[in-house]
Amino acid sequence: GPKKELTPEQKKTIAKKRDPRRPPWPLLHQRAVFMREGKVSHEDIGLLWEQTKFYYPHDWLIPLEIAQILKFSSGVYLSAYVADPEKLRKEVMGQLLNVKYGRI
């Protein structure tokens, strides 16, 4: 039969999976855990979130780790590493709610 045409969304997903810059999920998760445990600095927390959001939009485990870090870090502390800690907080919590309620 005729080959089914991929939707733009499916094409984007495939492109992301083949992206050579895509960090493997286990590495991102490990970095999140190490940050939460205080084994590595929080300076990459913004990048960690951006990479997770972009490459793994359905993930909830890394956002959960990041949420734990945000919960126990003040905005003043985080502002040394993130331009807008409040925006980061809202995005991470939004992601967790979206996954919980099956919106993504």
Backbone bond lengths (Angstrom), bond angles and torsions (degrees), N, CA, C in turn:
res aa  C-N    CA-C-N  psi(-1)  N-CA   C-N-CA  omega(-1)  CA-C   N-CA-C  phi
1 G - - - 1.459 - - 1.524 110.68 -
2 P 1.322 116.89 173.19 1.475 120.41 179.29 1.529 110.66 -67.99
3 K 1.343 115.09 144.90 1.471 119.41 179.60 1.515 109.75 -71.18
4 K 1.319 116.20 134.36 1.469 119.70 179.34 1.515 110.44 -72.29
5 E 1.297 115.36 132.77 1.469 121.55 179.11 1.535 109.05 -73.15
6 L 1.325 116.36 134.93 1.467 119.99 177.99 1.524 110.21 -76.73
7 T 1.315 115.71 145.26 1.470 119.79 175.13 1.529 108.47 -75.00
8 P 1.329 117.47 158.19 1.478 119.40 176.38 1.530 111.79 -54.94
9 E 1.328 116.78 -36.05 1.465 122.07 -179.96 1.535 110.33 -64.27
10 Q 1.328 116.75 -43.89 1.469 121.22 179.16 1.528 110.48 -65.47
11 K 1.331 116.67 -40.03 1.463 120.84 178.50 1.517 110.87 -62.17
12 K 1.347 115.79 -40.95 1.471 120.50 178.99 1.522 110.72 -63.42
13 T 1.324 116.32 -43.00 1.470 121.76 179.98 1.526 110.63 -61.25
14 I 1.320 116.59 -45.27 1.470 120.96 179.59 1.530 110.25 -63.08
15 A 1.335 116.25 -44.20 1.474 120.82 179.39 1.525 110.87 -59.52
16 K 1.343 116.92 -42.41 1.470 121.15 179.38 1.526 110.94 -63.59
17 K 1.339 115.92 -40.42 1.470 119.77 -179.11 1.518 111.68 -66.31
18 R 1.327 116.32 -29.46 1.468 120.34 -178.94 1.516 112.45 -92.32
19 D 1.323 117.47 -4.78 1.468 122.55 -176.75 1.530 109.55 -63.75
20 P 1.338 117.76 119.91 1.478 119.43 -178.86 1.532 112.89 -64.54
21 R 1.333 117.26 -18.13 1.479 119.38 179.34 1.518 112.81 -85.22
22 R 1.328 116.49 -6.34 1.470 120.04 -176.62 1.521 110.34 -67.79
23 P 1.342 117.62 117.57 1.469 118.71 177.84 1.534 109.74 -73.00
24 P 1.319 117.64 140.01 1.470 118.99 177.75 1.531 110.43 -60.60
25 W 1.333 116.44 139.60 1.460 120.87 -177.18 1.538 112.59 -53.96
26 P 1.360 118.66 -45.13 1.476 117.36 -178.71 1.530 113.32 -58.48
27 L 1.328 117.01 -33.03 1.471 119.81 178.76 1.521 111.24 -69.36
28 L 1.325 116.12 -42.57 1.471 119.65 177.42 1.520 110.36 -62.24
29 H 1.332 115.55 -44.43 1.464 119.22 -179.30 1.522 111.03 -62.59
30 Q 1.341 115.90 -43.65 1.462 119.83 179.60 1.534 110.89 -60.91
31 R 1.352 115.85 -41.13 1.463 119.23 179.23 1.537 110.49 -62.62
32 A 1.338 115.91 -39.81 1.469 120.61 178.51 1.533 110.50 -62.51
33 V 1.326 115.73 -44.12 1.475 120.23 -179.81 1.534 110.25 -63.74
34 F 1.339 116.14 -45.32 1.461 119.72 179.49 1.528 111.35 -61.88
35 M 1.335 116.23 -37.76 1.474 119.28 177.05 1.518 110.31 -63.42
36 R 1.334 115.22 -46.83 1.467 119.43 -178.58 1.525 110.53 -61.88
37 E 1.325 116.74 -37.60 1.468 120.80 -178.86 1.529 112.51 -81.18
38 G 1.325 116.60 -4.19 1.464 120.33 179.01 1.526 113.74 77.84
39 K 1.331 117.10 16.95 1.474 120.35 -179.75 1.523 111.78 -82.08
40 V 1.351 116.10 -25.02 1.469 120.09 174.58 1.526 108.54 -130.72
41 S 1.310 115.37 158.03 1.463 121.73 -178.96 1.525 111.02 -63.66
42 H 1.324 115.02 157.84 1.469 120.40 177.94 1.523 111.79 -87.69
43 E 1.332 116.99 8.67 1.471 118.57 -173.80 1.526 113.23 -62.82
44 D 1.339 117.94 -24.32 1.469 120.97 -179.48 1.525 113.49 -95.74
45 I 1.320 117.80 10.80 1.473 119.51 -173.85 1.529 111.79 -61.20
46 G 1.323 117.34 -36.82 1.467 120.60 178.53 1.517 111.63 -65.55
47 L 1.324 115.71 -44.56 1.467 121.85 178.83 1.529 110.30 -64.82
48 L 1.320 116.21 -43.35 1.466 121.57 178.79 1.528 109.99 -56.67
49 W 1.332 116.12 -45.12 1.456 120.45 179.52 1.531 111.05 -66.08
50 E 1.325 117.64 -45.49 1.472 121.40 -179.77 1.531 111.00 -59.69
51 Q 1.327 116.41 -43.72 1.469 120.48 -179.95 1.530 111.27 -66.28
52 T 1.316 116.22 -41.25 1.470 120.42 -179.77 1.526 109.92 -64.73
53 K 1.330 115.31 -47.66 1.464 121.89 -178.04 1.541 110.18 -60.85
54 F 1.330 116.33 -40.82 1.463 120.82 -175.69 1.530 112.51 -77.82
55 Y 1.321 116.74 -50.38 1.465 120.45 -173.25 1.531 113.87 -88.64
56 Y 1.324 116.75 -26.51 1.469 120.04 -176.80 1.531 109.90 -130.60
57 P 1.346 117.17 63.95 1.469 121.13 -172.30 1.527 115.09 -64.66
58 H 1.350 117.53 -15.93 1.467 119.89 -179.21 1.528 112.25 -99.69
59 D 1.322 116.50 1.66 1.461 119.41 -175.40 1.525 111.15 -75.43
60 W 1.324 115.46 145.76 1.470 119.69 175.58 1.526 111.58 -122.09
61 L 1.328 117.20 -19.10 1.462 119.29 -174.37 1.528 112.52 -71.52
62 I 1.334 116.71 -44.87 1.473 119.10 177.94 1.535 110.46 -66.24
63 P 1.359 118.54 -45.32 1.472 117.48 175.06 1.528 113.21 -56.88
64 L 1.333 116.53 -34.18 1.465 119.80 178.13 1.536 110.54 -64.69
65 E 1.328 116.32 -43.26 1.473 120.95 176.90 1.536 109.84 -61.43
66 I 1.329 116.03 -45.31 1.466 120.39 -179.51 1.528 109.96 -63.45
67 A 1.340 116.74 -39.99 1.467 120.98 178.66 1.532 110.64 -59.52
68 Q 1.345 116.20 -39.39 1.468 120.49 177.74 1.532 111.09 -62.97
69 I 1.335 115.85 -41.99 1.471 120.23 178.99 1.528 108.97 -62.98
70 L 1.340 116.38 -45.83 1.465 120.97 -178.07 1.525 111.24 -64.44
71 K 1.317 115.88 -37.11 1.468 121.56 -178.58 1.531 111.08 -60.46
72 F 1.325 115.83 -37.02 1.465 119.84 -175.32 1.527 113.56 -103.54
73 S 1.350 116.56 13.76 1.462 120.47 178.25 1.522 108.83 -123.71
74 S 1.305 115.89 136.82 1.465 118.94 178.95 1.515 110.24 -76.93
75 G 1.330 115.33 157.69 1.457 120.90 176.95 1.512 111.55 -59.33
76 V 1.328 115.72 -37.75 1.473 120.67 -179.75 1.523 110.05 -63.17
77 Y 1.323 116.11 -45.53 1.466 121.01 177.92 1.531 110.29 -61.22
78 L 1.326 116.01 -48.12 1.468 120.86 -176.75 1.524 112.48 -65.88
79 S 1.328 116.78 -30.11 1.464 119.52 -177.20 1.527 112.01 -64.95
80 A 1.329 116.68 -13.88 1.469 120.11 173.58 1.534 110.14 -70.67
81 Y 1.335 116.25 -22.87 1.464 121.12 -174.62 1.527 114.01 -115.86
82 V 1.329 116.76 -23.80 1.465 121.47 -174.34 1.527 109.21 -128.54
83 A 1.330 116.35 136.65 1.470 120.35 -178.86 1.531 111.14 -59.75
84 D 1.336 116.87 -42.86 1.466 120.80 -175.97 1.527 110.54 -137.02
85 P 1.344 117.01 87.14 1.471 120.27 -176.93 1.532 113.48 -56.54
86 E 1.339 116.59 -35.37 1.465 120.48 -178.08 1.536 110.69 -67.17
87 K 1.324 115.74 -39.31 1.477 121.20 177.95 1.529 109.27 -64.24
88 L 1.330 116.19 -42.98 1.466 121.14 178.66 1.528 109.90 -60.30
89 R 1.334 115.40 -47.35 1.469 121.14 178.77 1.536 110.62 -55.25
90 K 1.338 115.99 -48.69 1.472 121.06 -177.88 1.529 111.21 -63.68
91 E 1.324 116.71 -41.90 1.471 120.26 -179.36 1.526 111.25 -64.26
92 V 1.329 116.14 -44.64 1.473 120.50 -178.24 1.528 109.93 -65.13
93 M 1.337 116.89 -44.75 1.465 119.90 179.65 1.528 110.52 -65.31
94 G 1.336 115.98 -38.23 1.469 120.77 177.55 1.515 111.22 -61.15
95 Q 1.316 115.88 -41.95 1.473 121.39 178.36 1.528 110.49 -60.62
96 L 1.320 116.44 -45.51 1.469 120.14 -178.76 1.529 110.79 -63.74
97 L 1.335 116.50 -39.85 1.477 119.99 178.37 1.522 110.87 -67.73
98 N 1.324 116.96 -40.83 1.464 120.82 179.17 1.522 111.70 -60.80
99 V 1.342 115.42 -42.15 1.474 119.32 178.94 1.518 109.53 -67.49
100 K 1.330 115.91 -44.99 1.469 121.12 -178.12 1.522 111.42 -58.00
101 Y 1.334 116.37 -42.56 1.455 119.62 -176.28 1.530 113.20 -97.23
102 G 1.342 115.80 15.05 1.461 120.47 173.48 1.516 114.67 64.70
103 R 1.337 116.71 28.80 1.470 119.31 -178.71 1.512 112.00 -81.93
104 I 1.335 117.09 -12.94 1.474 118.81 179.38 1.511 109.83 -129.05
